[in-house]
Amino acid sequence: MRVGIASALAGAGLLGIAVLVAYALTPDSAGQRAADFVRTVCIAAINDPAAVERMAKDQNWTVLTDRSSQDVPWATMIGTWRVARDDQAYLVSVATSHVRHGPQNICSVVFPESKLARAGFFSAISAAWDLEVRIDSTSAFRNEMYTINKVWPKDLVLQMTSSSDGILMSMTLLASL
């Protein structure tokens, strides 16, 4: 009898732990929406940077810079837009790079005025993409870099920066062409 009660309590305890772990790993709705937005926009930018220009025009995003803006020496700016969606603001920048290792398409998303938890966003993004850690360092900010496997035929890298209190500040997707 005691063994049965102890087994039942142990089973209930393990079930409780499993529920807490599953809850901790489940992306929150804000993190899921942000991850969905980032994947949609940045994969479009990686495949065809001009596709994001069309998306911005079709969805009336606020233009901050466009192709007429001055380029930095290592990249050609396609554009930067401010997007408001689902109670979240995004600054989306798309560029092509001419680095010595070969050309790249770049999509960067900044989360201004963000209260977006890094943990929820990362849970959602990692559920959709097979990520391999390259760098995970913490100083005043947490800087992470991951290789994304099985999405792009060449090198695809995700970079993320979050504050010390776990708020996601920005992410960048870089694709070798």
C-alpha positions in Angstrom: 0.0 0.0 0.0 2.8 2.4 1.0 4.7 1.5 -2.2 1.6 2.3 -4.3 1.1 5.7 -2.6 4.8 6.5 -2.9 4.7 5.5 -6.6 1.7 7.6 -7.2 3.2 10.7 -5.5 6.5 10.2 -7.4 4.6 9.9 -10.7 2.6 13.0 -9.9 5.8 14.9 -9.0 7.4 13.8 -12.3 4.3 14.8 -14.2 4.4 18.2 -12.5 8.0 18.7 -13.5 7.3 17.6 -17.1 4.4 20.2 -17.3 6.7 23.0 -15.9 9.5 22.1 -18.4 7.0 22.0 -21.3 5.6 25.3 -20.2 9.1 26.9 -20.0 9.9 25.6 -23.5 6.6 26.7 -25.1 6.9 30.0 -26.9 4.7 32.8 -25.6 2.3 34.3 -28.1 4.3 37.5 -28.6 7.5 35.4 -29.1 5.7 33.2 -31.6 4.2 36.1 -33.6 7.6 37.9 -33.7 9.4 34.7 -34.8 6.8 34.1 -37.5 7.2 37.7 -38.7 11.0 37.4 -38.8 11.0 34.1 -40.6 8.5 35.3 -43.2 10.3 38.6 -43.9 13.9 37.4 -43.6 13.6 34.3 -45.6 11.9 36.4 -48.3 14.9 38.8 -48.1 17.4 36.0 -48.3 15.8 34.5 -51.4 15.2 37.9 -53.1 15.9 41.2 -51.3 13.6 43.0 -53.7 10.7 40.9 -52.4 10.8 42.7 -49.1 10.7 46.1 -51.0 7.5 44.8 -52.7 6.1 43.5 -49.3 6.8 46.8 -47.7 5.0 48.7 -50.5 2.1 46.3 -50.5 1.6 46.5 -46.7 2.3 50.2 -46.4 5.4 50.0 -44.2 7.0 53.3 -43.3 10.1 53.8 -45.4 13.1 55.0 -43.4 15.8 54.4 -46.1 15.6 53.0 -49.6 18.0 52.2 -52.5 18.7 55.9 -53.0 20.3 56.1 -49.5 24.1 56.2 -49.2 25.6 52.8 -49.0 28.2 51.7 -46.5 31.5 50.5 -48.1 30.8 46.8 -47.6 27.1 46.7 -48.5 24.3 47.9 -50.7 21.2 49.0 -48.8 17.9 47.7 -50.2 15.9 49.5 -47.5 14.9 50.0 -43.9 11.2 50.1 -42.9 9.3 50.6 -39.7 6.5 48.0 -39.3 3.8 47.9 -36.6 2.1 44.6 -36.2 0.5 42.7 -33.3 1.4 45.4 -30.7 5.0 45.1 -31.7 7.2 47.5 -33.6 9.9 46.2 -36.0 12.7 48.0 -37.8 13.5 45.8 -40.8 16.7 46.4 -42.8 17.7 44.5 -45.9 21.0 44.7 -47.7 23.4 42.8 -49.9 27.0 42.5 -48.8 30.2 42.3 -50.8 32.6 40.9 -48.2 35.8 39.1 -49.1 34.3 35.7 -48.2 31.7 36.1 -50.9 28.4 37.8 -51.4 25.7 37.7 -48.7 22.1 38.8 -48.4 21.4 40.3 -45.0 18.1 40.8 -43.1 18.2 42.6 -39.8 15.3 43.2 -37.4 15.5 45.6 -34.5 12.8 45.5 -31.8 12.5 49.2 -30.6 10.7 49.8 -27.4 10.7 46.0 -27.0 9.4 44.0 -24.1 9.8 40.9 -26.2 11.3 38.1 -24.1 14.3 36.5 -25.7 13.3 33.1 -24.2 9.9 33.1 -26.0 11.3 34.3 -29.3 14.2 31.8 -29.1 11.8 28.9 -28.3 9.7 29.7 -31.3 12.6 30.2 -33.7 14.4 27.1 -32.6 11.2 25.0 -32.9 11.1 25.9 -36.6 14.9 25.9 -37.4 17.7 23.4 -36.6 20.2 25.7 -34.8 23.8 24.9 -34.0 25.5 27.2 -31.5 28.6 29.2 -32.9 28.9 31.8 -30.2 26.9 32.6 -27.0 28.6 35.3 -24.9 27.5 37.7 -22.2 28.9 41.0 -21.2 26.6 44.0 -20.9 24.5 42.2 -23.6 24.0 38.6 -24.6 25.3 38.0 -28.1 24.4 34.8 -29.8 25.3 33.3 -33.2 23.9 30.1 -34.6 24.3 28.2 -37.9 20.8 27.4 -39.3 20.9 23.9 -40.8 18.7 22.5 -43.6 17.1 25.8 -44.6 19.6 27.3 -47.1 22.0 25.5 -49.5 25.0 27.5 -48.2 25.9 29.1 -44.9 22.9 30.7 -43.1 23.6 32.4 -39.8 21.3 33.8 -37.1 22.7 36.5 -34.8 20.7 37.7 -31.8 21.4 40.4 -29.2 19.4 40.7 -25.9 19.7 42.8 -22.8 20.9 41.5 -19.5 17.3 41.3 -18.3 16.4 38.9 -21.2 14.7 41.4 -23.6 15.4 40.7 -27.3 16.9 43.8 -28.9 17.8 42.7 -32.4 18.4 39.7 -34.7 20.2 39.4 -38.1 20.0 36.7 -40.7 23.0 36.4 -43.0 23.0 34.1 -46.0 26.0 33.3 -48.2 25.2 33.2 -51.9 
